[in-house]
Amino acid sequence: MCSTDKMSEIAILEVIKKNFADHLILGEEGGIAGDTSSDYLWCVDPLDGTTNFAHCYPSFAVSVGVLFQGNPAAATVVEFVGGPMCWNTRTYTATAGGGAFCNGQKIHPSKTDKVEQSLLVTGFGCEHDDAWNTNFELFKEFTSISRGVRRLGGAAVDMCHVALGVTEGYWEYRLKPWDIAAAVLIIEEAGGVVTRMDGGKLCVFDKSVLVSNGAIHAKLLERIAPATEKLKSKGIDFSLWYKPENYVTDL
């Protein structure tokens, strides 16, 4: 574990607690803090892409999303780009109904409507289990039919790249609320589409996500959803990963 994760989360939580003392917080490092009866839940990933950060590989971010009764309400993802001797940032922001922005400019996904012309992204967790093996097969399959599949190592960054229009789709199993809470809103407000990998409506407490520009979503699901259903038939559960006890949602 990188000590920067902890220091980053401490700094973020100090600001949230100072300004929103009655809100609930779910941090990757510190877990649950605050009032579980609050309608508001902050999901904090203080360093998305820790391994990349440790190696100065330019694909990591700080991600903060706010839920109101379980639904994304506001979000920001600060992506660190460039690399040694040329570091810079891209700051993505969104509010429910207010659009999505990068460095203050409104953003939209690409309009590419063919998987064959798309650049895709996925991710692999630490558990080398059936889900990992299934995703590896999907990785090979999409590599053969698309312009390529990347594995960059930061879920929030990967999702924001779809919103920015530089990639067309992203999918991954085994994600946590702090991985996706901010980026889900950014994608949706940019005009993209987000579902579970079985095609169902996504809740940020679910454990799989498929993100796209919208134009290729159904085509991605044609291949991804059946593979996910096979995993579910083996007893692998991709429903709610975790929801804070007593936290009220309208989901």
C-alpha positions as CSV (number, residue, x, y, z in Angstrom):
1,M,0.0,0.0,0.0
2,C,1.3,3.4,-0.9
3,S,1.5,6.0,1.9
4,T,0.4,8.6,-0.6
5,D,-3.0,7.0,-0.7
6,K,-3.5,7.6,3.0
7,M,-2.1,11.1,3.0
8,S,-4.3,12.0,0.1
9,E,-7.4,10.6,1.8
10,I,-6.7,12.4,5.0
11,A,-6.4,15.7,3.2
12,I,-9.7,15.1,1.2
13,L,-11.6,14.0,4.3
14,E,-10.5,17.1,6.3
15,V,-12.1,19.3,3.6
16,I,-15.3,17.3,3.4
17,K,-15.8,17.1,7.2
18,K,-15.1,20.8,7.6
19,N,-17.8,21.8,5.0
20,F,-20.2,18.9,5.3
21,A,-20.0,17.6,8.8
22,D,-23.3,15.8,8.7
23,H,-22.6,13.8,5.5
24,L,-21.5,10.1,5.3
25,I,-18.1,9.3,3.7
26,L,-16.8,6.0,2.2
27,G,-13.1,6.1,1.6
28,E,-10.9,3.4,0.1
29,E,-8.4,3.7,2.9
30,G,-10.5,4.6,5.9
31,G,-13.8,3.0,5.2
32,I,-17.0,4.5,6.6
33,A,-17.1,7.7,8.5
34,G,-19.9,10.1,9.5
35,D,-23.7,9.8,9.9
36,T,-25.2,6.7,8.2
37,S,-28.6,8.4,8.2
38,S,-27.4,11.1,5.9
39,D,-28.9,11.3,2.3
40,Y,-25.4,12.2,1.1
41,L,-22.5,9.8,0.6
42,W,-19.1,10.8,-0.5
43,C,-17.1,8.1,-2.3
44,V,-13.4,8.9,-2.2
45,D,-10.6,7.2,-4.1
46,P,-7.6,9.1,-3.0
47,L,-5.3,7.6,-5.6
48,D,-6.8,5.7,-8.4
49,G,-4.0,3.7,-10.1
50,T,-1.6,3.4,-7.2
51,T,0.9,1.1,-9.0
52,N,1.0,3.6,-11.9
53,F,1.7,6.4,-9.5
54,A,4.5,4.4,-7.8
55,H,6.2,3.9,-11.2
56,C,5.4,7.5,-12.5
57,Y,3.3,5.9,-15.2
58,P,0.9,8.6,-16.4
59,S,-2.5,7.0,-15.7
60,F,-3.6,7.8,-12.2
61,A,-6.1,10.2,-10.6
62,V,-7.9,11.4,-7.5
63,S,-11.6,10.6,-7.7
64,V,-14.4,12.1,-5.5
65,G,-18.1,11.4,-6.1
66,V,-21.1,12.5,-4.1
67,L,-24.3,10.4,-4.0
68,F,-27.7,11.7,-3.0
69,Q,-29.9,8.8,-1.9
70,G,-27.7,6.4,-3.8
71,N,-27.7,8.4,-7.1
72,P,-24.6,10.3,-8.3
73,A,-25.1,14.0,-7.8
74,A,-21.7,15.6,-8.2
75,A,-18.2,14.4,-9.3
76,T,-14.7,15.4,-9.9
77,V,-11.7,13.3,-11.2
78,V,-8.3,14.9,-11.4
79,E,-6.1,12.9,-13.8
80,F,-2.4,13.3,-13.8
81,V,-1.0,13.2,-17.4
82,G,2.3,13.5,-19.1
83,G,5.0,11.9,-17.1
84,P,8.4,12.7,-15.6
85,M,9.6,16.2,-16.5
86,C,6.2,17.1,-18.1
87,W,3.5,16.5,-15.5
88,N,0.1,18.2,-16.0
89,T,-3.5,17.5,-15.0
90,R,-6.9,17.2,-16.5
91,T,-9.8,18.0,-14.2
92,Y,-13.1,16.4,-15.0
93,T,-16.3,17.6,-13.3
94,A,-20.0,17.0,-13.5
95,T,-23.2,17.7,-11.7
96,A,-26.5,15.9,-12.2
97,G,-28.3,17.6,-15.0
98,G,-25.5,20.1,-15.5
99,G,-23.3,18.4,-18.1
100,A,-19.7,17.2,-17.9
101,F,-16.5,19.2,-18.3
102,C,-12.8,18.8,-18.6
103,N,-10.7,21.8,-17.6
104,G,-13.8,23.9,-17.8
105,Q,-14.8,22.9,-21.3
106,K,-17.8,20.7,-22.1
107,I,-17.1,17.2,-23.2
108,H,-18.8,14.5,-25.2
109,P,-18.0,10.9,-26.2
110,S,-17.0,10.0,-29.7
111,K,-19.6,9.2,-32.3
112,T,-18.0,6.0,-33.6
113,D,-20.7,3.4,-34.1
114,K,-18.6,0.4,-35.1
115,V,-16.6,-1.8,-32.7
116,E,-14.2,-2.4,-35.6
117,Q,-13.2,1.3,-35.5
118,S,-13.2,1.6,-31.7
119,L,-10.4,1.8,-29.2
120,L,-11.4,-0.1,-26.0
121,V,-10.1,-0.4,-22.4
122,T,-10.5,-3.0,-19.7
123,G,-9.0,-3.8,-16.3
124,F,-8.0,-6.9,-14.4
125,G,-8.2,-7.3,-10.6
126,C,-5.8,-9.1,-8.3
127,E,-7.9,-12.3,-8.0
128,H,-7.0,-14.7,-10.8
129,D,-10.4,-16.5,-10.6
130,D,-13.1,-17.3,-13.1
131,A,-14.0,-13.7,-13.6
132,W,-10.4,-12.9,-14.4
133,N,-10.1,-15.7,-16.9
134,T,-13.4,-14.7,-18.5
135,N,-12.2,-11.2,-18.9
136,F,-9.0,-12.4,-20.4
137,E,-11.0,-14.2,-23.0
138,L,-13.0,-11.0,-23.7
139,F,-9.8,-9.1,-23.9
140,K,-8.5,-11.5,-26.6
141,E,-11.9,-11.4,-28.4
142,F,-12.2,-7.6,-28.6
143,T,-8.5,-7.3,-29.5
144,S,-9.2,-9.3,-32.6
145,I,-12.2,-7.3,-33.7
146,S,-11.5,-3.7,-32.6
147,R,-8.7,-1.3,-33.2
148,G,-7.2,-2.4,-30.0
149,V,-7.8,-2.9,-26.3
150,R,-5.7,-1.1,-23.6
151,R,-5.2,-2.0,-20.0
152,L,-4.1,1.2,-18.3
153,G,-4.8,0.4,-14.6
154,G,-7.0,3.2,-13.3
155,A,-10.8,2.7,-13.5
156,A,-11.8,6.4,-13.0
157,V,-9.3,7.5,-15.6
158,D,-10.4,4.8,-18.1
159,M,-14.0,5.9,-17.7
160,C,-13.3,9.6,-18.1
161,H,-11.4,8.8,-21.3
162,V,-14.6,7.5,-22.8
163,A,-16.4,10.7,-21.7
164,L,-13.6,12.7,-23.3
165,G,-14.0,10.8,-26.6
166,V,-10.5,9.4,-26.8
167,T,-11.7,5.8,-26.3
168,E,-15.1,4.3,-27.1
169,G,-15.7,1.7,-24.4
170,Y,-14.5,0.3,-21.1
171,W,-15.5,-2.7,-19.0
172,E,-14.3,-4.4,-15.8
173,Y,-15.3,-6.8,-13.1
174,R,-14.7,-6.5,-9.3
175,L,-14.9,-2.7,-9.0
176,K,-15.7,-0.8,-5.8
177,P,-18.0,2.2,-5.3
178,W,-15.0,4.6,-4.9
179,D,-13.7,3.4,-8.2
180,I,-16.7,4.4,-10.2
181,A,-19.0,6.8,-8.3
182,A,-17.5,10.0,-9.8
183,A,-16.8,8.7,-13.3
184,V,-20.3,7.2,-13.7
185,L,-21.8,10.7,-13.5
186,I,-19.2,12.2,-15.7
187,I,-19.9,9.6,-18.4
188,E,-23.7,10.0,-18.2
189,E,-23.5,13.8,-18.2
190,A,-21.2,13.7,-21.2
191,G,-23.8,11.7,-23.1
192,G,-22.3,8.2,-22.7
193,V,-24.0,5.0,-21.4
194,V,-23.3,3.0,-18.3
195,T,-24.7,-0.4,-17.4
196,R,-23.7,-3.5,-15.5
197,M,-21.8,-6.1,-17.6
198,D,-25.0,-8.2,-17.8
199,G,-26.8,-5.2,-19.3
200,G,-28.8,-4.3,-16.2
201,K,-29.2,-0.9,-14.7
202,L,-26.1,0.1,-12.8
203,C,-26.0,1.0,-9.1
204,V,-22.6,2.3,-7.9
205,F,-22.6,-0.4,-5.3
206,D,-22.5,-3.1,-8.1
207,K,-19.4,-5.1,-8.9
208,S,-19.2,-4.8,-12.7
209,V,-19.4,-1.9,-15.2
210,L,-19.7,-1.4,-18.9
211,V,-19.2,2.1,-20.2
212,S,-19.4,3.3,-23.8
213,N,-20.1,6.2,-26.1
214,G,-23.6,4.8,-26.4
215,A,-23.3,4.1,-30.1
216,I,-21.5,0.7,-29.6
217,H,-23.1,-0.3,-26.3
218,A,-25.5,-2.9,-27.6
219,K,-22.7,-4.4,-29.8
220,L,-20.4,-4.7,-26.8
221,L,-23.1,-6.3,-24.7
222,E,-23.7,-8.9,-27.4
223,R,-20.4,-10.5,-26.4
224,I,-20.0,-9.3,-22.8
225,A,-23.4,-10.1,-21.3
226,P,-23.4,-13.8,-22.2
227,A,-20.0,-14.3,-20.7
228,T,-21.1,-12.5,-17.5
229,E,-24.3,-14.7,-17.3
230,K,-22.1,-17.8,-17.5
231,L,-20.2,-16.5,-14.5
232,K,-23.4,-15.8,-12.6
233,S,-24.6,-19.4,-13.3
234,K,-21.4,-20.6,-11.5
235,G,-22.5,-18.7,-8.4
236,I,-20.3,-15.6,-8.9
237,D,-22.3,-12.7,-7.6
238,F,-22.0,-9.3,-9.3
239,S,-24.9,-7.6,-7.4
240,L,-24.3,-5.2,-4.6
241,W,-20.7,-5.3,-3.4
242,Y,-21.3,-3.2,-0.4
243,K,-23.7,-0.6,0.9
244,P,-23.2,1.2,4.2
245,E,-25.6,-0.1,6.8
246,N,-28.6,2.2,7.3
247,Y,-27.7,4.3,4.3
248,V,-31.0,5.0,2.6
249,T,-31.3,5.0,-1.2
250,D,-34.1,5.1,-3.7
251,L,-32.6,2.3,-5.7
